[in-house]
Amino acid sequence: DAAICKFVSGFRFVHVISPQLFAIFAFATCGGYSGQLRVSVDCINKSDSNLSIGINFAYPFRLNRVEFDVPMCEGRRQERLYLIGDFSSSAEFFVTIAVFSFLYSLLATVVYIFFQNKYRENNRGPLIDFIVTVVFSFMWLVSSSAWAKGLSDVKAATDPDEVVLLMSACKVQTNKCSSVYGPRWSGLNTSVVFGYLNFVLWAGNIWFVFKETGCHWLTPSTIDQHRKVISEEEQIITFSSKVTKTNLFKLFF
């Protein structure tokens, strides 16, 4: 089928298939994340100690709702603490852009294959595609930057060395508090990379989609050519008008 062959050609592949894949990677690495950090509290009275306190957190990173119990090193007493910060807005914004980007690319795939004629009808389809591409390029840049800042804050809020400072037992010098291990960030770091790759991909597609609109023909050189043609046509019309008037004058006089 000619439409399918055209679809799998270079521009169609880059403009439709690649955004779907990169969008999936972006929201999967961010939205599917769960992490854990572990700290220890070594009290003077060893029976009160807890050397393996696990703290779990996950997307959308509402850390102020993550609770954990730690010993106070005062008999069997424990205190319930919460992590600091709510970073859900930047994470959810990033994932939302990724999901809508994937859905639009999926819709574009269907349109390009099965509705090619309607897509090019009155140039409306390419124009809408161009506007949406510009919007998604901008939104990918904003959401990726916001999530990069949010991820930096999440890392700071879940740093085991910072978490132990929240514990009252760790403020007593005779007690020893330390981190066992911290969260692994490779997945979330990858999500930021895919976010910026999506921005580069969509921004790079702007020119190709712009060419689809046909507006790229209106360059200064082509405008001058059109003006020259129009000027020549006006001269021909003016000359023809003069000739007609002269012949009519001769005919009647």
Secondary structure as the mmCIF struct_conf table of DSSP 4:
data_model
#
loop_
_struct_conf.conf_type_id
_struct_conf.id
_struct_conf.beg_label_comp_id
_struct_conf.beg_label_asym_id
_struct_conf.beg_label_seq_id
_struct_conf.end_label_comp_id
_struct_conf.end_label_asym_id
_struct_conf.end_label_seq_id
HELX_RH_AL_P HELX_RH_AL_P1 ALA A 2 PHE A 7
TURN_TY1_P TURN_TY1_P1 VAL A 8 VAL A 8
BEND BEND1 SER A 9 SER A 9
HELX_RH_AL_P HELX_RH_AL_P2 GLY A 10 ARG A 12
HELX_RH_PI_P HELX_RH_PI_P1 PHE A 13 ILE A 17
HELX_RH_AL_P HELX_RH_AL_P3 SER A 18 GLY A 31
TURN_TY1_P TURN_TY1_P2 GLY A 32 GLY A 32
STRN STRN1 SER A 34 ASP A 42
BEND BEND2 ILE A 44 ASN A 45
HELX_RH_3T_P HELX_RH_3T_P1 LYS A 46 ASP A 48
STRN STRN2 ASN A 50 ALA A 58
TURN_TY1_P TURN_TY1_P3 TYR A 59 PRO A 60
HELX_RH_3T_P HELX_RH_3T_P2 LEU A 63 ARG A 65
STRN STRN3 GLU A 67 PRO A 71
BEND BEND3 CYS A 73 GLU A 74
TURN_TY1_P TURN_TY1_P4 GLY A 75 ARG A 76
STRN STRN4 GLN A 78 TYR A 82
HELX_RH_AL_P HELX_RH_AL_P4 SER A 88 PHE A 114
HELX_RH_AL_P HELX_RH_AL_P5 GLN A 116 ARG A 120
HELX_RH_3T_P HELX_RH_3T_P3 GLU A 121 ASN A 123
HELX_RH_AL_P HELX_RH_AL_P6 ARG A 124 ALA A 157
TURN_TY1_P TURN_TY1_P5 THR A 158 THR A 158
HELX_RH_AL_P HELX_RH_AL_P7 PRO A 160 VAL A 163
HELX_RH_3T_P HELX_RH_3T_P4 VAL A 164 LEU A 166
HELX_RH_3T_P HELX_RH_3T_P5 SER A 168 LYS A 171
BEND BEND4 VAL A 172 VAL A 172
TURN_TY1_P TURN_TY1_P6 GLN A 173 THR A 174
BEND BEND5 ASN A 175 ASN A 175
STRN STRN5 LYS A 176 TYR A 181
HELX_RH_AL_P HELX_RH_AL_P8 SER A 186 THR A 213
TURN_TY1_P TURN_TY1_P7 GLY A 214 GLY A 214
HELX_RH_3T_P HELX_RH_3T_P6 CYS A 215 TRP A 217
HELX_RH_AL_P HELX_RH_AL_P9 PRO A 220 PHE A 252
#
